[in-house]
Amino acid sequence: MSNIDINKKQILVLTPRFPFPVIGGDRLRIYKICKELSKHYDLTLLSLCDKREELNYEYDREVFSSVHRVYLSKKKSILNVIFSLFSNTPLQIGYYKSKEFEDKLKQLLPEHSATLSHLIRVGDYVKENKDINFLEMTDAISLNYKRVKEKASLLSLKTFVYSFEQKRLERYERTINNKFSLTTLVSQVDSDYLYPDRPNNVLVCGNGVDAVSLPFSERKIAKDKKITLVFIGNLYSLQNMDGVRWFTKEVLPFLNKHGNFEFKVIGRITDKDKSWLESQPGVVVTGEVDSITYAAADGHIGVCPIRLGAGIQNKVLEYMALGLPCISSTVGFEGLGAEEGKEIYVANTKEEYLRVLNYFITNLDKYTETALVAKKFIGENFSWEAKLSPYIQKIKESVKEGANKRGNSSRLTQSFHF
C-alpha cells in the first residue's frame, strides 16, 4: 500500500539487487542515502531481484513509500552476458538487462521528479532520460578490475572475465557521468582515476558508521594468551575472499611461528569457501551473523588484507567503531583520511603484520590508545548524517532547479495558447 505524501516531491530509486535485509557495505550505503532522502522526499523503490523469495522480503516502510520488484533469473542474466560479448556494452551492464524492468520504469517515470540509480548496472536504464537523474556509482569498478588483472596469481574464470571487461568498463565509466546531474563516488582515489579533470557534477562522498549498532568495547591483549584477529566482510566478493585466502595461507602460519594467533572470519560465504577456510589451522568461520558486535566480541585486532578493490572499506570503519585496532593493506587504507601510525596501521607483508602485532603486544598502552583515538576519529568524521549532508544538499538543489525549469516551461507554453 502506498504512503505517498502529496506535499513532497517524489524520487524513483533504482537498484540492481533488493537492498533488504541491510547486510553488506553496498546495501548499507544505498539504504543510508535513502533514509536521509526520505526526510525530504517520497521515495519509490524499483529493484531487480535474482531470487524469487526476495519478491516477498520485508522492507523499511518509513523510508520507501512504495516498492516494485522485478525478478531476473541468473539464467537470463548469463544469456545477457553472452549477447554482450559481441557488443561494446560492458558485461556489468548486460547482466542486469530486463525488458520487464524497463517497462516498469517507463510506467513510473512520469510520476516522479527525479531518479537515483544505485550503480551503473541500473543507471544505464535512465542515461537517456531527459529529467533529473542521479547516479550513485560508489566505486570505480574498472580500477578494481585493473587491480585484479595485475594479480597474475589469480588464475580463474572470474579473473579472465575481469581482464576482458576492464577496458570497455573503464571507457563506459569515464563518460557515463555526462548523462547525470550528479555522480557520486566514495573515495577521492576513485574520482581521480576516472575524472582527473574534476567535473562539477562529480561529488566525493564517503561512507559513515552507525555507532549505535556498533558500540565501542575496550579490549585487552596479552603476549602469553591467544590473540584473535578479526575479518568482517561479504566473502562472496572476489576481493574479500582473495584477501582472506592470502592472509590464511601466507600470513597466519608465519604469525603462529612467533605467537598464538586465531583468525576469525565473519560474513556471508559460500559453503565451498567456508569448508576450505575451516580446514586451515587457526581459522574460525562464523558465516552470516545477526550481530557483528556479538560475533566480534572476542576479537582483539581487525585486519583488512585487501589486495584488490576500490573505494573506502566499510570493514575498517566498523573495526574502529567496535574498538578493534586495525591493521590494513595500502588498498584498504585508501580514501580513509586517517593518520597511519595513529588511528590505523598499514601492513602489506607477513613481516609487516608481525612487526605491528609485536608493537601492540609490547606496548599495551599504545594498543588501548589506538582504539580510543580511532573511535574519536570515527565519531568526528564518519557519522552517516554528516557524511551524506553535502550529497543530500546537492540533490535538493538539483530537484529544486529542475522544478523551476519545468514551471517556467509550463508557463511559457501556456502563454502561447490563445
N, C-alpha and C positions, 0 to 999 in steps of 0.2 A: 504494500500500500504506500502511495506517495505521501511525503510530508513536506511538500514544497511550500515555501513562504513566498507569496506573490510579490512581496515588497523587496525581495532580494533578487539580484541578478543570478543567472544560472550558468554554471561551468560544467562541461561534459569531460569527465576524466576517463582516459583510455588506458587500459593495462593489458600486457600480453599474457599475464597469469593472474589468477584470482588472488588478491592481496591478503586474504584471510585464511587461516589464522595468521597473525602477525609474527612470523618466525623467519629469521634471516635478515641480513642488512638491507637487501633490496626492497623487501616488503615493508620493513620498518620505516625506511626513508619516505616512500610514497605515502604511507599511512600518516606519518607525522606532518607531511606537507598538506595533505588533505584535511587533517584535523585542524590545522591553523587556518586554512582557507575557509573551512566550514563556519568560522566565526563571522565571515563577511559575505559568503555566497551560499546558495543552494547547490549542492553537488550531485550530479548523476554519474554513476559508475557504469561503464560498458567494458566488460572484461572477457577475454578469451579464457577457456578452461581446457586443460588437457586431460582431466579426469572427470568422468560423469558424476562422481559423488560431489565434486565441487559445485555443481549446479544447485545443490541444496545446503551448502555451507552457510552458517550464520555470518553476519557482518555487523559493523558498528552503525546502527541506525541514527545515531546522533551526528555522525559525520556525513553519511550519504542519505539523501532524501529518497532516492530510488536506485535500484541496481538491475542491470540487464546482463545476462551471461550467454555466451555462445560457446558451444562445445566444438573443439578442434582436436580430432584424434591424432595420435602420434603417427599413425599410418599415413594419414593425409598430409601431415607436416613433412614426412620423409619424401613423399611423392613431390611435394612442393620444392624441396631442396634439389631433387633430381632435375626438375624442369629449370631451376635457377642456374644449374651448372652451365647451361647453354645460352646464358644471357649475361649481362653486366650487373644484374641485381645481386647484392650481397646475399649469401645463403642465410644470414641472420634475418634478413627481411623476408625472403622467400618462405622460410619455415613457418612464419606466422600469418600467411595469406589465407583469408577466408572470405568467400563470397557472402556468406550469411552475416558475418561481422560487418562487412562493407555496406550491405543493405540496411542493417540496423543503424549503422552510423548515419547514413543519409536520411533516415527517418527522424533521428534525434537532433541532428544539427540545427534545423530551423528553430528549435525550442530553446536554444542556448546562446549566451552572449560570447562564449569563448570555449576553446578546448585545451586540455592539458594532457599531453601524451607522456606516459612513463616508458622511456627508452625509444630508440629509433625503430624498434620492432613494430610498434603501432603508430609512431609518428609518421611513418611513410603513408599511412592511410589519409592523412589530412594535409600533406605537404602542398597540395594544390588548392586547398580550401581558402577562399578569399577573406574569411573572417579572421578574428584574432586567435592565434594558436601559440601555445607554449610547449616547449619540449624539455622534459626532464631527462637529460642524457645520462647523468650521473658520472659515468667513466668514459674515457677514450678507449673503446673496446679494441681498436686497431693497435693501440700501444700495448695493451695486454697481449694481443696475438703476436705482435712483434717480439715480445719477450719469450713467448713460447717457442717461436722459430729459432731463437738464439740458444735454446737449451737442447743441444744436439742429442743428449742422452734420452730425451723423452720421445722414444720411437713408438708411436701408437697411431691408430686411426684418427683420434682426435687431433694429434699434433699435425698430421698430414692435412687434415681439413682446415685447421687454423692457419697453416702456412699458405694454403691455396687461397684462403679467404682474405688474408691480411691486406693486400694491396687494393683490392676492389672496395673493401670496407673502409680503408683509410681515405680513398677518394670520395666515397659517399659521405663520411663523417665530416670531412673538411668543407663540404658545400651545403649540407642539409640545413645548417643554421640560417642560411639566407632565406629559407622558406618560413621562418618562425619569428614572431615578435620578440621572443625571449628564449634563449637556450641556456640551460644550467648544467654546470659540472661541479663536482665536489672538491676538486683539487686544482691548484694553480699549475701543477706539473702537467696534468691532462690538458688544461686550457692552453698552455704554452706549446704543447706538442701539436695540437690541432689548429690553433688560431694564434700564431705568434704576433700577428698584427693587432690583436685585441679589439675585435669589432664591438661596437656599442651594445649589440643585442646579446652578448655572451656574458653571463654572470657566474662567478665562482662562489658557491655557497656550500660550506662544509656540513658534515653531519653533526648531530648533537647526541647527548646521552641523557637517558631518563634516570636521574639519581634516585627517584622514589622506588622504582622496580629493581634497581641495582645498588642496594645500600652498602656503604663502606664498612669494612670489617678489619680491625687491626690484627695483624698476623705476626707470628714469631717463627724463626728458624733456628736450628742448632746443628753444628757440624757433625755431631755423633748420632743424629737422627735422620730418618728418611725425609727427603725434600721432594715435594710434589710439584712438577712443572705442568701447567695447565694450558691447553689449547682449546679455544672456543671458535666454532665456525661450521658452516654448511659443508660437509665433506662430499656432497655431490659435485661441488665445484672442483674443476681440474686444478685451479690454483691452490686451493686449500689442501687437497689431497696430495698434490706434489710436494708441498711444504712439509706436511706431516710425514710422508714416506721418507723424505730426505732426512728429517730430524730423527726419525726412528732408526734408520739404517746407519747414518753417518755420525750423528751427534750423541745420541743416548748411550750407545755402547762405550764410547770414548769417555763420557762423563762418569759412567759407572766403574771405570778403572780407577777413578780418583775419589769416589764417594758413593753415596747411596741415593739414587735418584729414581723417581717414578714419573712416567709421562701419562697424564690423564687427558684424554681426547673427548670433548663434549660437543655434540651436534649431530644433526641428521646425516646418515651414512648408509651406503648400500650394504647388503648382507655380505657380499664378497669382500669388500674393503674392511668391514668390521672383523670378519674371520681372520683376514691376513694380519691386521694390527694386533688382534688378541693373541696371535701365535708368536708375537715378538716379545722377548723378555722385557719386563718392566713397563709394559704398556697396559693401560686400563681404558676401555671404551664404554662410554655411557649410552651412546646413541642419542636420539632426540629426547629432550627432557622438558618437563613442565616448568621448572625453575632453574635458571642458570645460577642464581645466587646460591641455592641449596647444593647444586651439583659441584660448584667450585669452592664450597665452604672449607674443604680440607686442603685447598691449594696454597702454595707459598709464592710462586712466581708465574706470571703469564708470559708465554712465548709466542712470537709471531714470525716463524721461519719462512715467510712467503718469498718465493723467488720470482714468481710471475705475478701479473695483476697490475692494476692501476687504481688511482683514487685513494681516499682515506679508508683505512681498515677499521671497521667498527669494533673488531675484537680488541684492538689496542685501547680504544676509549673505554670499553667495558672493563678491561683489566684495571685501568686507572680508577674507575668509579668504585670497583669492588675492593680496592686496597691491595691488589696484586702488582707489585713492582714488575715492570715489563722489560723484557729483552726482545728486541725486534730486529729483523733484517733491514737493510737500507730501503728496500722496496716498501716494507710496512711502515717505515718512518716518514715516507714522502708525504708532503702536504699537511703534516700534523701541526707544525708550528711550535712543537715542544723543543726544549733545550736538551741536547744529548749530554748525558752525564749528570743531569739534574732531575728532570721528570721521567726520563726514559734512557735506556742503554741500548746501543746498537751492536749486533754481532752477526757476522756472515759466515764464520767458520767454526768448527768444533772447538778450536783453541780459544777463539774469542768468547764463545759461550762459557767455557771453563773459567777463563780469566774473570769475567763479570760475576759468575756464581761464587768463586772463591773470594772476590772482593766483598760481596754481601755477607758471606759466612764469617769472614774475619772482621767485618765492620758492621755489627748488628745495629748500631745506632744509625748508620747510613741506610741500611735496609728499611728501617722504620721511617726515617726522614724522607726517603724516596717515595714511599707510599703516600705519605701525608702531603708532600709537595705536588705529586701527581693529582691527588684528589682536589687540591686547591686549584690547580691548573684547569681541570675539568669543570669545576664549578664556575670559574671566571670566564671560560671561553667556549663551553660546549653545551649550554642549555639549548634545547631544541627551539624554544621560543626566540631566544636571542639570535641563534644561527639563521633561522628562517625569516627573521624580520625584514631584511633587505629584499629577499625574494618575494615575500607577500606584498611589500610596498610596490615593487616593480609591476607585479600583476595588477594590483589595484589601479595604478596609473595607466596601464595599457587598456584595461577594461573601460575605464572612465573615458579615455581618449577615443576609443572605438565607439562608445555610446554617443559621444558628442558628434563624431563624424556621421554616424547613422542619422542622428537627429537633424543635422544640417542638411544632409542629403534628402531626407524626407520633406523638410520644409521647402527646399529648392524645387523638388518635384511638384509639390502642391502649388507653388507659385505659378507654375505653367499650366495649371488646369483652369479652363475658362468656363 
